Amino acid sequence: KQSMELSYFDKVNNGRFFLYEGTAIPTRAYAGAKKQEPFYTILFNQGAPTKIFIDSLAYDLPPHAIVPIMFNQVYQLPEPDGLVMWQFNREFYCIVNHDKEVGCAGFLFYGSWGQMILQTNASMQKRLLLLLEVFRDEFEEKDDIQGNMLRMLLVRLIISITRIAREQYMPHGDESDVKFDLLRKFNLLVESHYRTQHEVQYYAATLYKSPKTLANTFAKFNMGSPLQLIHARIMLEAKRLLNFTEKTMKEIANDLGFEDAAHFTKFFKNHSGLSPSEFRKSLKV
């Protein structure tokens, strides 16, 4: 059974890039529980059907499936044999600051489609396996252009996977690209400000759009409303904090921008049917 860990480190910019295979693949705990670097992750299953646990939820991972995982998500892989993982930080490949790059990576990691499990056809599987071989070779090359070569390969990988994701998650049409760009920017803003900004008006104003324009764009993609996405992001973080930390309700409420624990408790119960305390207890059953 193959196990491999290859790495690249750019001492000047603190850029880090890893390629893991098989049992060398690491798991990841909640980022707030202990100091961990924020790595974006791309997982590729080139083996048998298996399961992956992301934020304590189980997902079936069929052969040849691809899973993009955000830097703040918790994951476990009970059976890593046959899996391949690419991990990189912002310093190696800047997702947020370069708009053209965000157009690719932002869709995979900052989307509103829930957890993506991407299917690949035979042609794409062949392409990914060939690209994997080139990655392996390039990780072994220790010269002045190694970082640039690895970055170019990562761009190629992200673009290829983005094409699959857009095919599976996006409607077709002349306006798709424009509306997709607006969605992507909204998602990035929510990820940056959901702890302090809970209202659609803030995001609409920042994007120079009306709340109605945002709502119509979301409707085109069958994604619910912008407010639902904001609330879903707050709830996701609330559940992580309740699950993976020992923080009090007051501390969590403060972390997530609520006036006090009572407002947070009301919000949480409205969206889950359980109070935060009940939710935390249910995890221990």
ZISULTA-V389589 format. One record per residue. N is the residue number from 1. RES is the residue in one letter. SS is DSSP state (helix for helix, strand for strand, loop for the rest). D_CENTER is the distance of its C-alpha to the mean C-alpha in Angstrom with 1 decimal. Layout:
n=N res=RES ss=SS d_center=D_CENTER
n=N res=RES ss=SS d_center=D_CENTER
This chain:
n=1 res=K ss=loop d_center=28.2
n=2 res=Q ss=loop d_center=26.2
n=3 res=S ss=loop d_center=24.5
n=4 res=M ss=strand d_center=23.5
n=5 res=E ss=strand d_center=21.7
n=6 res=L ss=strand d_center=22.0
n=7 res=S ss=strand d_center=21.0
n=8 res=Y ss=strand d_center=21.6
n=9 res=F ss=strand d_center=22.2
n=10 res=D ss=strand d_center=23.2
n=11 res=K ss=loop d_center=25.6
n=12 res=V ss=loop d_center=26.2
n=13 res=N ss=loop d_center=22.6
n=14 res=N ss=loop d_center=21.0
n=15 res=G ss=strand d_center=18.7
n=16 res=R ss=strand d_center=17.5
n=17 res=F ss=strand d_center=16.4
n=18 res=F ss=strand d_center=16.7
n=19 res=L ss=strand d_center=17.5
n=20 res=Y ss=strand d_center=18.0
n=21 res=E ss=strand d_center=19.8
n=22 res=G ss=helix d_center=21.2
n=23 res=T ss=helix d_center=22.1
n=24 res=A ss=helix d_center=21.1
n=25 res=I ss=loop d_center=17.4
n=26 res=P ss=loop d_center=16.5
n=27 res=T ss=loop d_center=15.0
n=28 res=R ss=strand d_center=13.2
n=29 res=A ss=loop d_center=14.7
n=30 res=Y ss=loop d_center=13.7
n=31 res=A ss=loop d_center=13.4
n=32 res=G ss=loop d_center=16.3
n=33 res=A ss=loop d_center=18.5
n=34 res=K ss=loop d_center=19.3
n=35 res=K ss=loop d_center=18.8
n=36 res=Q ss=loop d_center=15.9
n=37 res=E ss=loop d_center=14.5
n=38 res=P ss=loop d_center=10.9
n=39 res=F ss=loop d_center=9.7
n=40 res=Y ss=strand d_center=6.9
n=41 res=T ss=strand d_center=7.6
n=42 res=I ss=strand d_center=9.0
n=43 res=L ss=strand d_center=11.2
n=44 res=F ss=strand d_center=14.4
n=45 res=N ss=strand d_center=17.1
n=46 res=Q ss=loop d_center=20.4
n=47 res=G ss=loop d_center=22.4
n=48 res=A ss=loop d_center=23.4
n=49 res=P ss=loop d_center=21.6
n=50 res=T ss=strand d_center=19.8
n=51 res=K ss=strand d_center=17.5
n=52 res=I ss=strand d_center=14.2
n=53 res=F ss=strand d_center=13.7
n=54 res=I ss=strand d_center=10.3
n=55 res=D ss=loop d_center=11.3
n=56 res=S ss=loop d_center=14.8
n=57 res=L ss=strand d_center=14.5
n=58 res=A ss=strand d_center=15.8
n=59 res=Y ss=strand d_center=14.7
n=60 res=D ss=strand d_center=17.2
n=61 res=L ss=strand d_center=16.2
n=62 res=P ss=loop d_center=19.0
n=63 res=P ss=loop d_center=20.5
n=64 res=H ss=loop d_center=18.9
n=65 res=A ss=loop d_center=15.6
n=66 res=I ss=strand d_center=12.3
n=67 res=V ss=strand d_center=8.9
n=68 res=P ss=strand d_center=5.7
n=69 res=I ss=strand d_center=3.9
n=70 res=M ss=loop d_center=2.5
n=71 res=F ss=loop d_center=6.3
n=72 res=N ss=loop d_center=7.5
n=73 res=Q ss=loop d_center=7.0
n=74 res=V ss=loop d_center=10.3
n=75 res=Y ss=strand d_center=11.2
n=76 res=Q ss=strand d_center=14.7
n=77 res=L ss=loop d_center=16.2
n=78 res=P ss=loop d_center=19.9
n=79 res=E ss=loop d_center=21.0
n=80 res=P ss=loop d_center=19.4
n=81 res=D ss=loop d_center=22.3
n=82 res=G ss=loop d_center=21.6
n=83 res=L ss=strand d_center=17.9
n=84 res=V ss=strand d_center=16.7
n=85 res=M ss=strand d_center=13.8
n=86 res=W ss=strand d_center=13.0
n=87 res=Q ss=strand d_center=11.7
n=88 res=F ss=strand d_center=12.2
n=89 res=N ss=loop d_center=12.4
n=90 res=R ss=loop d_center=13.0
n=91 res=E ss=loop d_center=16.6
n=92 res=F ss=loop d_center=16.5
n=93 res=Y ss=loop d_center=14.6
n=94 res=C ss=loop d_center=14.3
n=95 res=I ss=loop d_center=11.5
n=96 res=V ss=loop d_center=12.8
n=97 res=N ss=loop d_center=16.6
n=98 res=H ss=loop d_center=17.5
n=99 res=D ss=helix d_center=17.4
n=100 res=K ss=helix d_center=18.0
n=101 res=E ss=helix d_center=15.1
n=102 res=V ss=helix d_center=12.8
n=103 res=G ss=helix d_center=14.3
n=104 res=C ss=helix d_center=12.7
n=105 res=A ss=helix d_center=9.4
n=106 res=G ss=helix d_center=8.9
n=107 res=F ss=helix d_center=9.2
n=108 res=L ss=helix d_center=6.6
n=109 res=F ss=helix d_center=3.6
n=110 res=Y ss=loop d_center=6.0
n=111 res=G ss=loop d_center=7.8
n=112 res=S ss=loop d_center=10.0
n=113 res=W ss=loop d_center=10.6
n=114 res=G ss=loop d_center=9.3
n=115 res=Q ss=loop d_center=7.9
n=116 res=M ss=loop d_center=8.7
n=117 res=I ss=loop d_center=11.5
n=118 res=L ss=strand d_center=13.1
n=119 res=Q ss=loop d_center=16.9
n=120 res=T ss=loop d_center=18.8
n=121 res=N ss=loop d_center=22.5
n=122 res=A ss=helix d_center=25.1
n=123 res=S ss=helix d_center=25.1
n=124 res=M ss=helix d_center=21.4
n=125 res=Q ss=helix d_center=21.7
n=126 res=K ss=helix d_center=24.6
n=127 res=R ss=helix d_center=22.9
n=128 res=L ss=helix d_center=20.0
n=129 res=L ss=helix d_center=22.6
n=130 res=L ss=helix d_center=24.7
n=131 res=L ss=helix d_center=21.9
n=132 res=L ss=helix d_center=21.1
n=133 res=E ss=helix d_center=24.8
n=134 res=V ss=helix d_center=24.8
n=135 res=F ss=helix d_center=21.9
n=136 res=R ss=helix d_center=24.0
n=137 res=D ss=helix d_center=27.1
n=138 res=E ss=helix d_center=25.6
n=139 res=F ss=helix d_center=24.2
n=140 res=E ss=helix d_center=27.9
n=141 res=E ss=loop d_center=29.3
n=142 res=K ss=loop d_center=30.0
n=143 res=D ss=loop d_center=31.2
n=144 res=D ss=loop d_center=30.8
n=145 res=I ss=loop d_center=28.6
n=146 res=Q ss=helix d_center=26.2
n=147 res=G ss=helix d_center=23.4
n=148 res=N ss=helix d_center=23.9
n=149 res=M ss=helix d_center=24.1
n=150 res=L ss=helix d_center=20.9
n=151 res=R ss=helix d_center=19.1
n=152 res=M ss=helix d_center=20.7
n=153 res=L ss=helix d_center=19.7
n=154 res=L ss=helix d_center=16.0
n=155 res=V ss=helix d_center=16.5
n=156 res=R ss=helix d_center=18.2
n=157 res=L ss=helix d_center=15.6
n=158 res=I ss=helix d_center=12.8
n=159 res=I ss=helix d_center=15.5
n=160 res=S ss=helix d_center=16.6
n=161 res=I ss=helix d_center=13.3
n=162 res=T ss=helix d_center=12.9
n=163 res=R ss=helix d_center=16.4
n=164 res=I ss=helix d_center=15.8
n=165 res=A ss=helix d_center=12.9
n=166 res=R ss=helix d_center=15.2
n=167 res=E ss=helix d_center=18.1
n=168 res=Q ss=helix d_center=16.7
n=169 res=Y ss=helix d_center=15.1
n=170 res=M ss=loop d_center=17.3
n=171 res=P ss=loop d_center=21.0
n=172 res=H ss=loop d_center=23.5
n=173 res=G ss=loop d_center=25.9
n=174 res=D ss=loop d_center=27.2
n=175 res=E ss=loop d_center=25.2
n=176 res=S ss=helix d_center=21.8
n=177 res=D ss=helix d_center=20.8
n=178 res=V ss=helix d_center=22.1
n=179 res=K ss=helix d_center=20.5
n=180 res=F ss=helix d_center=17.1
n=181 res=D ss=helix d_center=17.4
n=182 res=L ss=helix d_center=18.2
n=183 res=L ss=helix d_center=15.3
n=184 res=R ss=helix d_center=12.9
n=185 res=K ss=helix d_center=14.9
n=186 res=F ss=helix d_center=15.0
n=187 res=N ss=helix d_center=11.3
n=188 res=L ss=helix d_center=11.3
n=189 res=L ss=helix d_center=14.4
n=190 res=V ss=helix d_center=13.3
n=191 res=E ss=helix d_center=10.4
n=192 res=S ss=helix d_center=13.4
n=193 res=H ss=helix d_center=16.1
n=194 res=Y ss=loop d_center=15.4
n=195 res=R ss=loop d_center=17.3
n=196 res=T ss=loop d_center=20.4
n=197 res=Q ss=loop d_center=20.4
n=198 res=H ss=loop d_center=20.5
n=199 res=E ss=loop d_center=22.6
n=200 res=V ss=helix d_center=21.9
n=201 res=Q ss=helix d_center=24.8
n=202 res=Y ss=helix d_center=23.2
n=203 res=Y ss=helix d_center=20.3
n=204 res=A ss=helix d_center=22.9
n=205 res=A ss=helix d_center=25.3
n=206 res=T ss=helix d_center=22.8
n=207 res=L ss=loop d_center=22.1
n=208 res=Y ss=loop d_center=25.9
n=209 res=K ss=loop d_center=25.5
n=210 res=S ss=loop d_center=27.1
n=211 res=P ss=helix d_center=25.3
n=212 res=K ss=helix d_center=27.0
n=213 res=T ss=helix d_center=25.5
n=214 res=L ss=helix d_center=22.0
n=215 res=A ss=helix d_center=23.0
n=216 res=N ss=helix d_center=24.6
n=217 res=T ss=helix d_center=21.5
n=218 res=F ss=helix d_center=19.4
n=219 res=A ss=helix d_center=22.3
n=220 res=K ss=helix d_center=22.5
n=221 res=F ss=loop d_center=19.1
n=222 res=N ss=loop d_center=20.0
n=223 res=M ss=loop d_center=17.2
n=224 res=G ss=loop d_center=19.5
n=225 res=S ss=loop d_center=20.2
n=226 res=P ss=helix d_center=18.5
n=227 res=L ss=helix d_center=19.7
n=228 res=Q ss=helix d_center=18.2
n=229 res=L ss=helix d_center=14.7
n=230 res=I ss=helix d_center=15.6
n=231 res=H ss=helix d_center=17.1
n=232 res=A ss=helix d_center=14.3
n=233 res=R ss=helix d_center=12.0
n=234 res=I ss=helix d_center=15.1
n=235 res=M ss=helix d_center=15.7
n=236 res=L ss=helix d_center=12.4
n=237 res=E ss=helix d_center=13.1
n=238 res=A ss=helix d_center=16.7
n=239 res=K ss=helix d_center=16.3
n=240 res=R ss=helix d_center=14.4
n=241 res=L ss=helix d_center=17.3
n=242 res=L ss=helix d_center=19.9
n=243 res=N ss=helix d_center=18.7
n=244 res=F ss=helix d_center=18.0
n=245 res=T ss=loop d_center=20.4
n=246 res=E ss=loop d_center=24.1
n=247 res=K ss=loop d_center=23.9
n=248 res=T ss=loop d_center=26.5
n=249 res=M ss=helix d_center=26.0
n=250 res=K ss=helix d_center=27.4
n=251 res=E ss=helix d_center=25.0
n=252 res=I ss=helix d_center=21.9
n=253 res=A ss=helix d_center=23.6
n=254 res=N ss=helix d_center=24.1
n=255 res=D ss=helix d_center=20.5
n=256 res=L ss=loop d_center=19.3
n=257 res=G ss=loop d_center=22.2
n=258 res=F ss=loop d_center=24.6
n=259 res=E ss=loop d_center=28.3
n=260 res=D ss=loop d_center=29.0
n=261 res=A ss=helix d_center=28.2
n=262 res=A ss=helix d_center=30.1
n=263 res=H ss=helix d_center=28.0
n=264 res=F ss=helix d_center=24.8
n=265 res=T ss=helix d_center=26.5
n=266 res=K ss=helix d_center=27.7
n=267 res=F ss=helix d_center=24.3
n=268 res=F ss=helix d_center=22.6
n=269 res=K ss=helix d_center=25.5
n=270 res=N ss=helix d_center=25.6
n=271 res=H ss=helix d_center=22.0
n=272 res=S ss=helix d_center=22.2
n=273 res=G ss=loop d_center=26.0
n=274 res=L ss=loop d_center=26.1
n=275 res=S ss=loop d_center=26.8
n=276 res=P ss=helix d_center=24.4
n=277 res=S ss=helix d_center=27.1
n=278 res=E ss=helix d_center=27.5
n=279 res=F ss=helix d_center=23.8
n=280 res=R ss=helix d_center=23.9
n=281 res=K ss=helix d_center=27.1
n=282 res=S ss=helix d_center=25.8
n=283 res=L ss=helix d_center=23.2
n=284 res=K ss=loop d_center=26.3
n=285 res=V ss=loop d_center=28.3
